[in-house]
Structure formats: C-alpha cells, structure tokens
Amino acid sequence: MLNKMTDSSLQDIIKFLEIAGVLKRTQRTGWVDIGVYQPESVADHTFRTAVFCMLYADIEELDPMKLLRMALIHDLPEAIIGDLMPNQKTAETRKKEENAINQMLSLLPKTQRENYLAVWNEYQAGKTKEAKAVRQIEKIEMALQAKEYERFGSDRRSLERFIETAEEFTVWPELKRILSLVSEENEK
C-alpha cells in the first residue's frame, strides 16, 4: 500500500514513471528511417496497442489485464536503449534490452517488479496465447499506422515493408481478417 511506503520508495516509483515518460519523446525508428513527417512516438504505438489488446481480450474472453500489461511493458526498455527496428536487434541489443527492463523494474516494489518481469519474459518468449496475441496485435497496430501515414501523404512504397511485416507475423485467422480490413479500408 502506498501509504505504508517510505518517501524513498515513492521517489523510486516517480523515477520509474519519469523513465517510462521518455517513450513519449522517443520517435519510432522505422517511421523516421523512411522520412515520415512527425512520426509517432513509442508511447503512441503502445497506447493504441493497449487499447486494441483490451478490446480483443474482452471480445475473445482472454485475460484483459494480462494483455494490457504485456502491451504496456513490451517496449519499456526502449526508454533507455532507444527504439530498434527488427533488423537492428542482435544478441547484444537483446541483452541491453534485458538490462534496461531490469534497471527500470528495480525501482519498483518487489511484488510488482517480479510480476512485471514475469509478464515481460512471457512476452519475450512468445509461447503463451496472450503473448502470441499481443505480438500479432502490435504488428497490426503498426500496419494501421502505416496506412494512416499513407492517407496523410507518405509514399506507399516506403510503407509496404511495414504492411508486409504485419502480414508475416499475423497468423491467427481472426487477426488476419482484421489486418486485411485495415489494408482494404484505406484502399477505397
């Protein structure tokens, strides 16, 4: 309970929130790479991914809190190491990502630190139904963002790789259907 925590522990929580807040100013590298005007931040991506996860979990009768936590936690290390495109990820950057999440979570009380680290590890492993759902949903969110950039004037050819990545990683029929509708919607 917060009322039983020391000022030092509460200051650590504030520090955690300040670090997480860096994501509001961290532009998504893929969009910067292709020259999108005013690209979204990692926090923008995380927000819509979380909203999509909440809705999907409720419709599909999955644990919405678990999906929301995964969506909110999946890119937290980028507040420290920056946003990396998939082709930039290596064993070394994965280790940096792991160190960053541990550094951030070390600021939290033990129970939350352990719970959130377990959720992050579950997402990273990608083996549970929830982790598989969030991994696909965040790719569909990326495709939706690409289509919005196209609608606002970004070059379609430069955006195709984002749609193709979403298509490659989206495997569940109901999510493939949503992704196809995202693509059709913007082609009308």
N, C-alpha and C positions, 0 to 999 in steps of 0.2 A: 504494500500500500504506500502511495506517495507520502502520506502524512507521517509515516514512520521512517522515511528515508532521510539520510543526512544531506546537508547542503552540498557536500562534495559529490555524492551520488547523483543528486539532481543536476548539478553542473555537468556531470558526465553525460547525462541524458540530453541536456541542451547542446553539448558539443557534438553528440551523435546527430542530432537534428540539423545542426549547422553544416556538418559534413554532408549529410543527405541533401541539404539545400543546394549544394554545389551542382547537383544534377539539373537544377532549374536553369543554370547558366552554361551547361555542357551541351553543345550542339551535337547532333547525331552526325558522325563522321561520314557515313555514306552519302548523306544529302550534301554535306559540304564538298565532298570529293567530286560530285557531278555539277556543282555550281548552283544549287537551289538557292533562290533568294529567300532570306530569312528562314533558314531551316529550323525544324522543331528541335526542342531540347530532349535529352534523355527523359527528363521528368514528364514532358508532354507525351512521349511514347508510353511511358509507364502508366500514366493516368488512364489513357484510353484502353490500354491492355487490361488494366484492373477493372474498368467498367465492363468491358467485354467478358472478362472472366466471371465477374459477379453474375451477369445476365446468363451466360452459358451454364454456370454451375446451378443456378436456380431452375433453368429450363430442363437440364439433363439430370437433375437431382443428385448432383455431386456436392461435396462439402465446400460451400462458398468461401468460408473463412480460409481454408487451406489454399484454394486457388488465388484468393486475394493476397494472402501472404506471399505466395510464390511470385505473383505478378509484381508486387511492391518490392520484393527483395532481389529479384533476379538480376537487376542491373546496378544495385547499390555499390559494388566495388568500383564502378566507373566514376564515382565521385572522387576517388583517389587516383586511379590509374588512367582515367580518360576513357572515352568511347572507342571501342575497337571493332573494326569490321571483321567478319568471319575469316577472311583471308589473312588478317593480321595476327590471328590467335595462334600461339605456339605453346609448347610445354612451359617455356619461360613466362609467357604472359598469363597462362593459367595459374602458375604459381604466384605471380604478382596479384592476380585476382583473388586467390585464396588468402594470401596475406592481408590484402585490403579488407576483405569481409571480416576476417578475424580481428583486425585492428579496430574496425568500426564497432563490431559487436562486443568487443572487450569493454566498451564504455557502458554497456547495459548491465542490469542486474543479472545474476547467474541464471535464473529460470528463463528469462527472455532470451539471453544470449544462447543458451543451449537449444531452446525451441526454434529460434530463428536460424541458427546454424544448421539444425536438422532439416528445416524446410529448404534452405539454400542448397545443402548437399543432395537432398532428394531431387530438386530441380536439375542440378548439375548432372546427376546420374541418369535422369530422364527415363526411368523404368516404370514408375507408377502411373496409373491412369491420370492422376492430377497433373503430374509433371509433363506427361505427353500432351495433355490438353493445353496447358499454359504455353508450351513450346510452339504448338501449332497456332494458337491464338495470337501470340505476339508476332508471328510471321504474317498472319492475315492482317493484323493492325498495320504492319509495315506496308503491305500491298495497298491497303485502303489509303494510307498516307501518300503513297506513290501516285495513285490515281487522282487524289486531290491536287497534288503538285502539277500533274498533267493538265487538269482542268484549269489551273491558275497560270498556265503558260510554260511550264518546264517541258523540255524536249522529251517526247515519248520514248525515243530510242535509248536515251540515257537512263530512263526509269525502268526499262524492260528487265534488267537484271534483278531488280527488287521483286517484281512480279514472279519471275522465274524461280527465284529462291523460295518465295512463299508457296508456289506450286509444288516444288520439290519436297518441302518439309511438311506440307499439309496432306495427311493420308487418311484421316477419318472421313467417311462419306458425308456426314452432315456438315463438317467443316469445309470439305472440298466444295460442297454446294454453296456455302456462304461465300467462299473465295471466288467461285465462278460468277456469282451475282455481283460481287464487288467489281469485277472486271467488266461485266455486261453493263452494269448501271452507268458507268462512266463512258461507255462507247456509244450510248444512244444520242 
